[in-house]
Amino acid sequence: MEQAFLNEIAPRLSVEAEQRAGRVRRLGIAVSIALIIICNVILLFGVWASGVNLDELVRSPDYFNAKQDICLRLTWQKVAGASEPMRLCSEWINLSDPSGKTHQLQNDMKVRQGADGRYYVDQGIRADYRLLGVALFVVVVIVMGAVVQRYLVRRYKLHLDAAAGQTSFVQ
């Protein structure tokens, strides 16, 4: 008699388990899509609220090139290795730049005289921790989105399993 009861209920239980698995899969997809949208909004808002200009954050320093730039203003700069200051172009227009904005010599840029007598820009170490901060913010938002997605899907699966366990005992 118990075997007949199990044979009758077993197909029904496997169909219910497949339905629950399908519901969990659909919820996982819906939560993933919602969190992709929400996390992107958080990222964009965070970048906007921080005021970080991403164009300036990842671009290389701009130097005056006499072959393709037009100098607008000259200034006297102290040069390492030289006894007297020398005139350098501090503001110029880059002819290959379609925006037409003027480019300026950065204040922290140092010019030095090389062993061959020519002058070079001393790049030094240019650490910009704002880029690291933006990257860490992106990683934190992605990890938190994954944690929230797993939590919501597990909670829904437990809820469905508990509801299925209650209904099977009632019948």
Residue pairs with C-beta under 8 A, 6 or more apart in sequence:
13 168
16 164
17 164
20 157
20 160
20 161
20 164
23 156
23 160
24 153
24 156
24 157
24 160
27 152
27 153
27 156
28 149
28 153
31 149
31 152
31 153
32 149
35 145
35 148
35 149
36 145
38 145
39 141
39 142
39 144
39 145
42 141
43 137
43 138
43 141
46 137
46 141
47 54
47 134
50 133
50 134
52 130
52 133
52 134
54 134
57 128
57 130
57 131
57 134
58 131
61 106
61 109
61 121
61 123
61 126
62 94
62 103
62 106
63 121
64 71
64 88
64 89
64 92
64 103
64 105
65 94
68 94
68 95
68 96
69 89
69 92
69 93
69 94
69 95
69 103
70 92
70 93
70 95
71 89
71 91
71 92
72 89
72 91
72 92
72 93
72 102
73 89
73 90
73 91
74 87
74 88
74 89
74 90
75 87
75 88
75 90
75 105
76 85
76 86
76 87
76 88
77 85
77 86
77 87
77 88
77 90
77 105
77 111
78 85
79 85
79 86
79 111
79 112
79 113
79 119
80 110
80 111
80 112
80 113
80 122
81 112
81 113
81 114
82 113
82 119
86 111
86 119
88 105
88 111
89 105
90 104
90 105
91 102
91 103
91 104
91 105
92 102
92 103
93 100
93 102
93 103
94 103
97 103
109 121
109 122
110 121
110 122
110 124
111 119
111 120
111 121
111 122
112 119
112 120
112 122
113 119
113 120
114 120
